[in-house]
Amino acid sequence: MKKTFIFVLIIVAFSASFIFFITKKVEEEKPKVVVVLKELDNQYWQIVKAGAEKGFQDFDINGEVIESSDNLGHDNQVDILKKVLIEKPDVLVVSPGESAQHMSILEKFIDRKIPVLLVDTDVPLTNKSSYIGTDNYELGRMAGALLASELQPGNEVALIAGNLSSPVSGDRFKGAKVSLEDAGIKIVTEKVDLSNEPNEVIKVMRDVLEKHSDLKGVFATTDIMALSALEVLDEEDYKIPVVGADGIIEMVKLVEEGKLLSGTVAQNPYDMGYLSAQAAMNVAKGKTIDSVIDSGVDILIKGNGNERLTFLEKVLKESLK
């Protein structure tokens, strides 16, 4: 009886070891993909993260999402990328900063045969595998056209934007400006190199209204800026259209509630994350991928935003579990 018991124990132990070995082997065979995002403390980046994590599940990826700013908003992406480089992932997906230091560390990944995919922000990185995200010039062009559709030739508008040397803000600004000028809209002021920090935008917007009392519209290169501009316009009882350029939940709600006189232009951050994971899997398998993977742009007006709103709220709720 003792011998039988010992034999059974040996079989159980052997089976457990075998299962552990097989499981470990399968895990090791999954491609290791690290996604480094600029931050995770706002809806936009949380949605990108959710899309990437769904992609990890669907494409059987050993994936990790890391943010590269601390809780004070300081950019420590270069230091994080140095640590990731030591880990030697199979693929790096990154929403990059644009300094020489950022470019230098990304080039080291490429030198070590680690494919680099850029998400959301495109930079002139030699030998990157792909850019996954929005055509920001086209987004700006569509946003400018949407704003112009609510105005008459000769009407005055203000443009507020982030750093124009950034390929995101810069391209959106250029696209919007072309559409507005083509429609005969008069751009009376351009406030650029602003951060998304609400107090800064609010101060600038108050100054704009003081100097341009006949203002008929505002274009902002981000929804966060657009929301701050709307706050000032509401305070001053200005009923004019404001067009932003991201499609975050607050803006979609304002569209559906009829509080935006035009609508908003929306990126697809969830798709960016998901398509990045898919592209990373293909690259890890040695497949050729497109140098640009466009995640698309949508125009949201009253009546067509509810489905998106429901989806985004569900995604954010699940991401907080």
C-alpha positions, 0 to 999 in steps of 0.5 A: 500500500505504501509503495502504491502511495509513493508511486502515485506521489511520484506520478503527481510530482512528475506531472506537475513538473511537466505541466510547469515546464510546458507552461513555461515553454509556451510563455517563453515562445510568446513574443515579448512586446513592451508599449511605452506611452507618454502618460496614463492619467488621462482618458486618451492614453487609458483608451490606447492602453486598453486597445493594446491590452486587448491586442495582447490577449487576441494575438497571444502576446506577452505584453506590458504597457508602461507610462513615461511620465511620473505623477508630477507630469515629468517626462522620464521616457529616456530613462524608462527606455534605457531600462527596457533596452536592457530587458531586450523585448522582441518588439518596442511600441512607443509614443515617443518624445521628440528630443535628440535624447529620445531619438538616440535611445530609440536608435539603440533599439534598432541597432540591436535588432529590436523593431521599433513601432511608433504609436500616436506620434510620428518622428523622423526615426530612420529604420522604424518599422511603422507608424500607427496612428492618425494622419494629423494633417488630415485630422486638422483639415477635417476639423477646419472644414467642420468649423468653417461649415458653421461660419460665413466667409469673413467671419473671425476665428482663433486658433489655439495650439500646442508646440508647432514643432511637434508633428501632432500639433504642427500638422493639425494646425497646418491642416485646419489653417488650410481649410479655414483659409480656403473657406474664406474664414479670417484667422485673427489670432494664433495662440501656439506653443501652449500646454494642455494645462487648463489654467494656461489655456483659460488665461489665453482664451480670456485675452483672445476675447478681450482683444477680439470681441467679434470672434465667431469660432475657435479651433484647438489642436486638442480636446483638452484645450477645446474644453478650457476654451469652452469654459471661458466662452460659457462664462462670457456667454459666447455661443460660438462653435469650438472644434477640438481634435481627439474625441474624448468622452467629455467632448462626445457628451457635449456633442450629443447634448447639443452643447457644441454648435458644430461637432468634434473630430475624433481620433481612434485611440483604442484602434491605435493600441490594438493595431499596434499590438497586431503589428508587433505580433506580425513583426515578431513573426518576421512578416512585412508590415506597412510603414504607416498604419492609419487608425482613421478619423471620424467626424462626430455630430449630434446623433452619431456619437452615442455608440462611441460614447457607450463603447469608450465608457465601457472600455474605461470602466474595464480598464479601472478594474 
